[in-house]
């Protein structure tokens, strides 16, 4: 009974604080059948109670996804039907809210040819490029949350039975997204205010560059002129606030696509396309990956970098203190939504135009001139640690501490 009430609070939080659903607004939910059906029904009921004019659900299933990759021909995997694209665009043009409930097995496609997965991902990225303009420019409210599945839970808690692992993961999720608190919506209002203070500090500083140093990492990220730090709540053009990621502990901006130099080493594994990548690092020169290594998942990483020209450059730079609740849990979640909020991170691929003054109104050529990266992909990986130091380089060339030993060097 207690868990059921927490699930209902979680659903309400996702609707009120996540996508900030408005009366007579449509809601599109992307969810998995395993573990997700019952929770998705709770979300749908709450949405209708809040006045949603329609709740449309796109179902996925890990077993069916795996079957398709095992047996379908490559031309089937890379054929994205026009009706599927049109459906998403129709909802976006209507101003619908988008809620993604992600809960995929991290090892789902580990035995599938990485090249096959890469081609399918690229085809999907090309087909959905128009729709992604709505989310990456905050033209519609969108949010990503997660719920447990058996395979995912047992990946995190391998010594537990499936049922106990799922229960343990639910407990962790409830804590991390503040659903275990008396008023989760109020708790998120307070949390968003803290993130707002952090991004306001960085926007006021307007550093020319940030320098990261830790074991295996020594890299300089120059920031574009007019860059904007964001984090926590975002806003649609009509001023409605929403939270794209739940959980979120980050403030983020974009590095200049042509002005990143040095080596960076990942501090947590990355799950990409159902495959694990671990023990990896990159060397950048003039913003581009010129060398990379990986102890696990080398071919998967190689195919990711070959997605397009923009996949070899960076689109995001995010700061997360090591003391974040997710980091302090001591767990690796094998889920980027959680792991990226335990650690400072960067993203290969497309940048958010909203991280640049006037960026949402610029065309691709204008964005490129301002150092804004474009790509069919956007993949975060974690580089933060307890020994990470970050210095901010001012416009006059001086350096001052921003992070020391993985924590903010200033108080908000």
Beta strands, then each sheet from edge to edge (+ up, - down):
strand 1: 26-32
strand 2: 54-60
strand 3: 97-102
strand 4: 142-146
strand 5: 209-214
strand 6: 217-223
strand 7: 233-235
strand 8: 241-243
strand 9: 251-253
strand 10: 255-265
strand 11: 270-272
strand 12: 275-285
strand 13: 288-296
strand 14: 314-319
strand 15: 345-349
strand 16: 378-382
strand 17: 389-393
strand 18: 399-404
strand 19: 407-408
sheet 1: 2+ 1+ 3+ 4+
sheet 2: 11+ 12- 10+ 6- 5+ 17- 18+ 19-
sheet 3: 7+ 8-
sheet 4: 9+ 14- 15+ 16-
sheet 5: 11+ 12- 13+
end
